Amino acid sequence: MEYGVQSLPWDTQFFGFPVGRLKGKRFTEAQLREVIRQAREDGWRLLYWFAEPTDALSAASAQALGVPLTDRKARFARAVPTTPPLISEHVFPTDELTPRLLELARQSGHHSRFRVDPVFQAGVYERLYEHWIRSSVTGQTARQVLIYQPVTQPNALGLLTLGYQTTHAIIGLLAVQEGYRSQGIGQLLLNAAMHYAHAWQLPEIQVTTQLDNEGACRFYEREGFERVHEEHVYHLWL
C-alpha cells in the first residue's frame, strides 16, 4: 500500500534521527504492518501516529502489532471574560531564564509522551522542556512568560507561558513548584493569562494537556474550561 509521511525537520534535528508524522488515521492490521515495513525500508526511525479516540479499528491494529498508546491528548478551551481578572501583585512577566524556571519547565512535562515513552533515552524530555522554556523567554514560542514569586521567596514558585494566535491565546507550560501546589498559585497564574488574553483582544484561551494528567484536567474544568478535542498518539519505532 502507499503511505505518506510528513517529515518533521525540527524533531529530526533535536533527537538526532529521522522523525516524521504518519499521514492517515484508519489502518487495518495488514495495512499498518505494511506501513511499518515500508517506513523501515525508507529509513525512518520514529513516526508519530495521531488517531481518533473512537477509531476502534486502528486501536485494535496497534494492539495486535504491539504498538503502545503513548498519549491521550486533550485540548481545553474557555471564553476570555469580558471583565478581565485582576493580576496578583505576586504574578509578573519575566524574560530572565533562571535555574528555577528550568526546573519548573521540567516539572510541567511530567506526563509528557516524551517522558513516558521508555524508548527515548534518559534526559530527552528534560532537554526538550528546557528548550521550550528557553525559546519562550526569548519570545520564539511564547508572547508572555509569567511567574508567581512573592517578595518573601528567592525563586519563582509558579510558571505559565502564553502564546498568541489571531483567534485565541494558548497556554504552553504551566507548573507550580512541588510542595506549593493546591494553594491557589495555578489559579493566580491563570487569572493573569486571562488578563493578558483580554488585553490582546482575544476571545478564547486554549490549553492542551494529557488526559492521564488528571490533576491538570480537573483544574482546567474547575476553572471553566471545556474539552473540545481529543486524539490518541502512538509512537511507531522502526
SESE-780065 format. One line per 5 residues: number of its first residue (from 1); their letters; for each residue z, x, y of C-alpha. Coordinates in Angstrom, 3 decimals. Layout:
<sedrens>
NUM> a> Z,X,Y ~ ...
</sedrens>
This chain:
<sedrens>
1> meygv> 0.000,0.000,0.000 ~ -0.479,1.049,3.594 ~ 2.673,1.632,5.514 ~ 3.438,2.547,9.100 ~ 5.994,4.861,10.651
6> qslpw> 6.823,5.226,14.314 ~ 7.597,8.859,14.995 ~ 10.904,9.481,16.785 ~ 10.489,12.816,18.591 ~ 13.966,12.883,20.134
11> dtqff> 15.730,12.252,16.824 ~ 13.468,14.759,15.105 ~ 14.318,17.465,17.615 ~ 18.032,16.660,17.663 ~ 18.518,16.560,13.892
16> gfpvg> 16.040,19.314,13.086 ~ 13.898,17.414,10.574 ~ 11.175,14.709,10.730 ~ 12.653,11.307,11.600 ~ 10.772,8.047,12.032
21> rlkgk> 11.192,4.297,12.118 ~ 9.643,2.270,9.328 ~ 7.347,-0.447,10.625 ~ 7.552,-3.810,8.939 ~ 10.622,-5.588,7.640
26> rftea> 9.996,-7.536,4.444 ~ 9.363,-5.386,1.374 ~ 9.370,-6.202,-2.306 ~ 10.920,-3.646,-4.628 ~ 7.494,-2.360,-5.635
31> qlrev> 6.330,-2.126,-2.022 ~ 9.470,-0.296,-0.933 ~ 9.154,2.130,-3.835 ~ 5.568,2.896,-2.782 ~ 6.595,3.309,0.866
36> irqar> 9.215,5.852,-0.173 ~ 6.703,7.724,-2.327 ~ 4.083,7.906,0.425 ~ 6.596,8.809,3.112 ~ 7.952,11.630,0.981
41> edgwr> 4.412,12.941,0.451 ~ 3.791,12.751,4.205 ~ 6.776,14.976,4.886 ~ 9.253,12.537,6.396 ~ 12.908,13.384,5.832
46> llywf> 14.576,10.252,7.218 ~ 13.280,6.778,8.095 ~ 15.280,4.125,9.886 ~ 14.540,0.686,8.493 ~ 15.599,-2.365,10.514
51> aeptd> 15.726,-5.683,8.645 ~ 16.758,-9.211,9.488 ~ 20.168,-10.168,8.060 ~ 18.574,-13.251,6.477 ~ 15.928,-11.164,4.669
56> alsaa> 17.256,-11.516,1.131 ~ 14.058,-10.062,-0.373 ~ 14.405,-6.736,1.431 ~ 18.148,-6.604,0.781 ~ 17.522,-7.035,-2.947
61> saqal> 14.789,-4.370,-2.876 ~ 17.071,-1.916,-1.116 ~ 19.871,-2.569,-3.575 ~ 17.559,-2.145,-6.564 ~ 16.419,1.247,-5.299
66> gvplt> 19.902,2.391,-4.332 ~ 19.284,2.333,-0.580 ~ 22.658,1.521,1.007 ~ 23.080,-0.714,4.023 ~ 24.121,1.742,6.719
71> drkar> 24.839,-0.523,9.675 ~ 25.073,-4.148,10.747 ~ 24.239,-4.005,14.435 ~ 25.135,-6.885,16.728 ~ 24.179,-7.412,20.339
76> farav> 26.556,-9.429,22.505 ~ 25.815,-10.883,25.937 ~ 27.504,-12.879,28.649 ~ 26.655,-14.017,32.154 ~ 27.904,-11.957,35.062
81> pttpp> 30.391,-14.115,37.003 ~ 29.243,-15.376,40.383 ~ 32.529,-14.156,41.840 ~ 32.953,-10.586,40.621 ~ 36.340,-9.449,39.298
86> liseh> 38.341,-7.028,41.390 ~ 38.332,-3.403,40.296 ~ 41.691,-1.943,39.363 ~ 42.869,0.938,41.525 ~ 43.079,2.974,38.329
91> vfptd> 39.400,2.499,37.466 ~ 36.813,4.569,39.293 ~ 33.418,6.207,38.747 ~ 33.031,9.835,37.779 ~ 30.251,12.382,37.358
96> eltpr> 32.553,15.093,36.030 ~ 32.349,15.977,32.364 ~ 35.825,16.782,31.072 ~ 37.213,17.555,27.613 ~ 38.873,14.121,27.616
101> llela> 35.550,12.369,28.283 ~ 34.022,14.255,25.360 ~ 36.945,13.178,23.203 ~ 36.643,9.535,24.283 ~ 32.902,9.603,23.576
106> rqsgh> 33.585,10.854,20.062 ~ 36.185,8.125,19.546 ~ 33.667,5.473,20.636 ~ 31.401,6.484,17.745 ~ 33.967,5.993,15.002
111> hsrfr> 31.938,3.162,13.406 ~ 28.529,4.665,14.181 ~ 25.948,4.770,11.384 ~ 25.612,8.464,12.103 ~ 29.259,8.882,11.151
116> vdpvf> 29.469,6.544,8.160 ~ 26.269,7.845,6.527 ~ 27.552,10.635,4.221 ~ 24.178,12.381,4.048 ~ 24.472,13.635,7.626
121> qagvy> 26.202,16.980,7.873 ~ 29.721,17.135,9.261 ~ 29.772,17.282,13.028 ~ 26.449,15.498,13.587 ~ 27.850,12.279,15.022
126> erlye> 30.226,14.239,17.262 ~ 27.314,16.227,18.693 ~ 25.341,13.021,19.179 ~ 28.070,11.257,21.150 ~ 28.853,14.379,23.141
131> hwirs> 25.192,14.465,24.151 ~ 25.405,10.769,25.052 ~ 28.285,11.271,27.482 ~ 26.693,14.404,28.949 ~ 23.465,12.545,29.664
136> svtgq> 25.480,9.624,31.043 ~ 27.415,11.586,33.653 ~ 24.157,13.166,34.836 ~ 22.569,9.733,35.249 ~ 19.976,10.066,32.492
141> tarqv> 21.276,7.342,30.164 ~ 23.733,5.513,32.436 ~ 23.772,4.403,36.026 ~ 27.564,4.482,36.256 ~ 30.334,6.162,34.271
146> liyqp> 33.729,4.527,34.755 ~ 37.112,5.870,33.716 ~ 40.617,4.466,33.664 ~ 43.121,7.043,34.887 ~ 46.397,6.184,36.602
151> vtqpn> 47.674,8.769,39.076 ~ 50.556,9.491,36.704 ~ 48.141,10.650,33.996 ~ 46.454,14.072,33.956 ~ 43.495,12.754,31.945
156> algll> 41.428,9.592,31.618 ~ 42.737,7.015,29.177 ~ 39.561,4.940,29.006 ~ 35.804,5.295,29.396 ~ 32.871,2.936,29.949
161> tlgyq> 29.241,3.843,30.595 ~ 26.996,1.257,32.243 ~ 23.220,1.254,32.220 ~ 20.749,-0.709,34.337 ~ 17.781,-2.792,33.257
166> tthai> 15.829,-5.107,35.514 ~ 17.254,-8.167,33.741 ~ 20.723,-7.049,32.659 ~ 23.364,-4.336,32.618 ~ 24.118,-2.515,29.368
171> iglla> 27.453,-1.184,28.205 ~ 26.753,2.023,26.300 ~ 30.043,3.721,25.448 ~ 33.428,2.026,25.651 ~ 36.556,3.738,24.404
176> vqegy> 40.294,3.723,25.031 ~ 42.368,6.753,24.118 ~ 44.157,6.435,20.811 ~ 47.785,5.499,21.441 ~ 46.962,3.483,24.571
181> rsqgi> 44.991,0.621,23.029 ~ 45.899,-3.073,23.241 ~ 47.335,-2.525,26.720 ~ 44.539,-4.157,28.736 ~ 42.676,-0.952,29.600
186> gqlll> 39.446,-2.134,27.994 ~ 39.614,-5.370,29.975 ~ 40.082,-3.476,33.247 ~ 37.062,-1.318,32.469 ~ 35.042,-4.405,31.574
191> naamh> 36.068,-6.081,34.840 ~ 34.757,-3.052,36.714 ~ 31.500,-3.226,34.741 ~ 31.134,-6.879,35.734 ~ 31.777,-5.931,39.351
196> yahaw> 29.001,-3.342,39.328 ~ 26.578,-5.636,37.496 ~ 27.193,-8.256,40.194 ~ 26.641,-5.653,42.933 ~ 23.347,-4.713,41.270
201> qlpei> 22.403,-8.423,41.338 ~ 22.017,-8.606,37.574 ~ 22.666,-11.983,35.900 ~ 23.774,-10.710,32.495 ~ 25.624,-7.898,30.790
206> qvttq> 24.958,-6.829,27.194 ~ 26.521,-4.545,24.626 ~ 25.566,-3.523,21.094 ~ 28.188,-2.662,18.519 ~ 28.738,-2.663,14.779
211> ldneg> 29.967,-5.784,13.025 ~ 32.200,-3.515,10.957 ~ 33.949,-2.650,14.211 ~ 35.918,-5.862,14.015 ~ 38.263,-4.950,16.851
216> acrfy> 35.387,-4.443,19.286 ~ 33.698,-7.690,18.205 ~ 36.927,-9.650,18.730 ~ 37.409,-8.019,22.117 ~ 33.948,-8.970,23.386
221> eregf> 34.177,-12.502,22.035 ~ 37.583,-12.899,23.684 ~ 36.009,-11.750,26.958 ~ 33.337,-14.451,26.827 ~ 30.510,-12.604,25.106
226> ervhe> 28.335,-14.356,22.549 ~ 26.497,-12.759,19.659 ~ 22.798,-13.090,20.469 ~ 21.168,-10.816,17.902 ~ 21.946,-9.071,14.634
231> ehvyh> 19.998,-6.667,12.459 ~ 20.660,-4.579,9.390 ~ 19.861,-0.877,9.393 ~ 19.001,1.177,6.323 ~ 18.569,4.946,6.230
236> lwl> 15.809,5.984,3.853 ~ 16.473,9.617,2.957 ~ 13.419,11.212,1.384
</sedrens>
